[in-house]
Amino acid sequence: MAEAESGPGRIAIVAARDEGDRIGATLRSLAEASPGIGLWVADDASSDDTRAVALAAGGTVIGRNRPHGKGGNVTAAATAALEGLDPEAIVLLCDGDLAATAGRLLPLVEAIEAGSADLAIATFERKVGGGLGLAKGYARSAIRKLCGLETTAPISGQRAMRAQVLAELLPFAPRYGMEVGMTVDAVRAGYRVAEIELPLAHRATGKSIAGFLHRGRQLRDFVAVYRDRRRTHRR
């Protein structure tokens, strides 16, 4: 049985866009795994019932009338969630499509609480879907070149850190560049990054036209954040 949280507290910030069929299960799974956790949803102008389902599941929804991309919307939600939050509180970032497996993210939180990492990132135990690996490979290479860190899951959105660390990493890079930029910024700031393999499941994109278009947009954003971080490092 899950135990109620103690100490400075925990919150989860869940990124979502058109996840009405999964966001409820994601939030409930988090709440069951960590009773008392604060639930925040970064809703990127969903066109379905994501907002209503999230509210019904106990989430605080932060959203705007038009899409701002993942990085922008999660930045807005994180800024709101950090207001008045204990700097030592644990913040869990995750995607809204994890559904019933979201509760399996607790080892990330525990790694931060134990002091074994400053930024804990989940890798998926089992790969589902995906394309040719070009976008992910570019992201991995970009992180290595920018800060020297070797990663297995460079674009995983499932992450945990203390509130004070999150505050230092804001604002996130735009759109899909969020995770690459966050990792690079954390390493450059001297924070310890650890990857933890977990049995998670999500809505994977396959080798379809929509899937390749999605990964093309990801690659565009990875290139943009690489160029930006390279310039700021040189300055």
C-alpha positions as CSV (number, residue, x, y, z in Angstrom):
1,M,0.0,0.0,0.0
2,A,1.3,3.5,-0.9
3,E,2.2,5.7,2.0
4,A,1.2,9.4,2.3
5,E,4.0,11.8,1.6
6,S,5.9,13.5,4.4
7,G,8.4,16.3,4.5
8,P,8.3,19.3,2.2
9,G,5.8,17.6,-0.2
10,R,5.5,16.4,-3.8
11,I,3.8,17.7,-6.9
12,A,3.4,16.4,-10.4
13,I,3.3,18.5,-13.5
14,V,1.7,16.6,-16.3
15,A,2.1,17.7,-20.0
16,A,-1.0,17.0,-22.1
17,R,-2.5,17.8,-25.4
18,D,-5.6,15.9,-26.5
19,E,-5.2,13.2,-23.9
20,G,-8.8,13.1,-22.8
21,D,-8.8,9.3,-23.0
22,R,-5.7,8.9,-20.8
23,I,-5.2,11.9,-18.6
24,G,-7.7,10.7,-16.0
25,A,-6.0,7.4,-15.5
26,T,-2.6,9.2,-15.4
27,L,-3.7,11.5,-12.6
28,R,-5.4,8.7,-10.6
29,S,-2.3,6.5,-10.9
30,L,-0.1,9.3,-9.6
31,A,-2.5,10.0,-6.7
32,E,-2.7,6.3,-5.7
33,A,1.1,5.9,-5.8
34,S,1.7,9.0,-3.8
35,P,-1.3,10.1,-1.7
36,G,-1.3,13.9,-1.1
37,I,0.7,14.7,-4.2
38,G,-0.3,18.0,-5.9
39,L,-1.5,17.4,-9.4
40,W,-0.9,20.1,-12.1
41,V,-1.8,19.7,-15.7
42,A,-0.1,21.8,-18.5
43,D,-2.8,21.6,-21.1
44,D,-1.6,22.8,-24.5
45,A,-4.9,24.0,-25.8
46,S,-6.4,20.6,-26.2
47,S,-9.4,20.3,-28.6
48,D,-10.9,17.3,-26.7
49,D,-12.1,16.9,-23.1
50,T,-8.6,16.8,-21.6
51,R,-9.3,19.8,-19.4
52,A,-12.7,18.6,-18.0
53,V,-11.3,15.1,-17.4
54,A,-8.2,16.5,-15.6
55,L,-10.3,18.7,-13.4
56,A,-12.6,15.8,-12.5
57,A,-9.6,13.8,-11.5
58,G,-8.4,16.5,-9.1
59,G,-5.9,18.3,-11.3
60,T,-5.2,22.0,-11.4
61,V,-5.2,22.8,-15.1
62,I,-3.0,25.5,-16.6
63,G,-3.8,26.2,-20.2
64,R,-4.2,29.0,-22.8
65,N,-6.5,29.5,-25.7
66,R,-3.9,28.6,-28.4
67,P,-1.1,26.0,-28.5
68,H,2.3,27.2,-27.2
69,G,4.2,23.9,-27.5
70,K,5.3,21.6,-24.8
71,G,8.2,23.7,-23.5
72,G,6.1,26.9,-23.2
73,N,3.1,25.4,-21.7
74,V,5.0,23.3,-19.1
75,T,7.0,26.5,-18.2
76,A,3.7,28.3,-17.5
77,A,2.4,25.4,-15.4
78,A,5.7,25.1,-13.5
79,T,5.8,28.8,-12.8
80,A,2.4,28.7,-11.3
81,A,3.1,25.5,-9.3
82,L,6.3,26.9,-7.8
83,E,4.6,29.9,-6.3
84,G,4.7,29.4,-2.5
85,L,6.2,25.8,-2.9
86,D,8.9,24.7,-0.5
87,P,12.2,24.8,-2.4
88,E,12.9,21.3,-1.1
89,A,9.6,19.8,-2.4
90,I,10.0,17.2,-5.1
91,V,8.6,18.0,-8.6
92,L,7.8,15.2,-11.0
93,L,7.4,16.0,-14.6
94,C,5.6,13.5,-16.9
95,D,3.5,13.1,-20.0
96,G,-0.2,12.7,-19.9
97,D,-0.3,9.5,-21.9
98,L,1.2,7.2,-19.3
99,A,-2.2,6.2,-18.0
100,A,-2.1,3.5,-15.3
101,T,1.7,3.2,-15.5
102,A,2.2,6.8,-14.2
103,G,2.4,5.5,-10.6
104,R,5.5,3.6,-11.5
105,L,7.5,6.9,-11.7
106,L,8.0,6.9,-7.9
107,P,11.6,5.6,-8.1
108,L,12.5,8.9,-9.7
109,V,11.1,10.8,-6.7
110,E,12.8,8.4,-4.3
111,A,16.2,8.9,-6.1
112,I,15.9,12.7,-5.5
113,E,14.8,12.2,-1.9
114,A,17.7,9.8,-1.3
115,G,20.2,12.3,-2.6
116,S,21.5,10.0,-5.3
117,A,20.7,12.5,-8.1
118,D,19.6,16.1,-8.7
119,L,17.7,15.3,-11.9
120,A,16.4,11.8,-12.3
121,I,15.1,10.7,-15.8
122,A,13.1,7.6,-16.6
123,T,14.1,5.3,-19.5
124,F,11.5,2.9,-20.8
125,E,12.1,-0.7,-20.0
126,R,10.4,-1.8,-23.2
127,K,10.4,0.2,-26.4
128,V,7.0,0.6,-28.1
129,G,6.6,2.1,-31.6
130,G,9.0,4.7,-32.8
131,G,10.7,5.5,-36.1
132,L,14.2,5.2,-37.4
133,G,15.8,6.8,-34.4
134,L,17.2,9.8,-36.3
135,A,15.6,12.5,-34.0
136,K,16.5,10.6,-30.8
137,G,20.1,10.0,-32.1
138,Y,20.5,13.7,-32.9
139,A,19.3,14.6,-29.4
140,R,21.7,12.2,-27.8
141,S,24.6,13.6,-29.8
142,A,23.6,17.2,-29.1
143,I,23.6,16.6,-25.4
144,R,27.0,14.9,-25.5
145,K,28.5,17.7,-27.6
146,L,27.1,20.5,-25.4
147,C,27.8,19.1,-22.0
148,G,29.6,15.8,-22.2
149,L,26.8,13.7,-20.8
150,E,26.1,10.3,-22.4
151,T,22.3,9.5,-22.3
152,T,20.0,6.6,-23.1
153,A,16.8,8.5,-23.0
154,P,17.7,12.1,-24.1
155,I,14.1,13.1,-24.8
156,S,12.2,11.3,-22.0
157,G,9.6,13.6,-20.5
158,Q,9.5,11.7,-17.2
159,R,11.8,13.5,-14.8
160,A,12.1,14.4,-11.1
161,M,14.0,17.2,-9.3
162,R,13.6,19.5,-6.3
163,A,11.6,22.7,-6.7
164,Q,14.8,24.8,-6.3
165,V,16.4,22.9,-9.2
166,L,13.3,23.3,-11.4
167,A,13.3,27.1,-10.7
168,E,16.8,27.4,-11.9
169,L,16.1,25.5,-15.1
170,L,13.2,27.6,-16.1
171,P,12.2,28.8,-18.7
172,F,12.3,25.5,-20.7
173,A,13.4,25.5,-24.3
174,P,10.5,26.0,-26.7
175,R,8.3,23.1,-27.9
176,Y,10.0,19.7,-28.2
177,G,13.4,21.1,-27.3
178,M,12.4,21.2,-23.7
179,E,14.1,18.0,-22.5
180,V,17.3,18.4,-24.4
181,G,17.7,22.0,-23.2
182,M,16.8,21.0,-19.6
183,T,19.4,18.2,-19.5
184,V,22.2,20.5,-20.9
185,D,21.3,23.3,-18.5
186,A,21.3,21.0,-15.5
187,V,24.7,19.5,-16.3
188,R,26.2,22.9,-16.9
189,A,24.8,24.1,-13.6
190,G,26.6,21.3,-11.9
191,Y,23.6,19.1,-11.1
192,R,24.0,15.3,-11.1
193,V,21.8,13.5,-13.7
194,A,20.8,9.9,-13.4
195,E,18.7,7.7,-15.7
196,I,16.5,5.0,-14.2
197,E,14.9,2.2,-16.2
198,L,11.2,1.8,-15.4
199,P,8.3,-0.4,-16.7
200,L,6.3,2.4,-18.4
201,A,3.9,2.5,-21.3
202,H,2.7,5.4,-23.4
203,R,1.0,6.3,-26.7
204,A,3.9,5.7,-29.1
205,T,4.0,7.1,-32.6
206,G,4.7,4.5,-35.3
207,K,6.1,4.4,-38.8
208,S,3.1,6.3,-40.2
209,I,3.0,9.7,-42.0
210,A,1.7,11.3,-38.8
211,G,4.5,9.7,-36.9
212,F,7.3,10.8,-39.3
213,L,5.8,14.4,-39.3
214,H,5.9,14.4,-35.5
215,R,9.5,13.3,-35.4
216,G,10.4,15.9,-38.1
217,R,9.0,18.6,-35.8
218,Q,11.0,17.1,-32.9
219,L,14.2,17.2,-34.9
220,R,13.6,20.8,-36.0
221,D,13.3,21.8,-32.3
222,F,16.3,19.7,-31.3
223,V,18.4,21.5,-33.9
224,A,17.1,24.9,-32.6
225,V,18.0,24.2,-29.0
226,Y,21.4,22.8,-29.9
227,R,22.2,26.0,-31.8
228,D,20.9,28.2,-29.0
229,R,22.8,26.4,-26.2
230,R,26.0,26.4,-28.3
231,R,25.7,30.2,-28.7
232,T,25.0,30.8,-25.0
233,H,27.8,28.6,-23.9
234,R,30.3,30.5,-26.1
235,R,29.1,33.8,-24.6
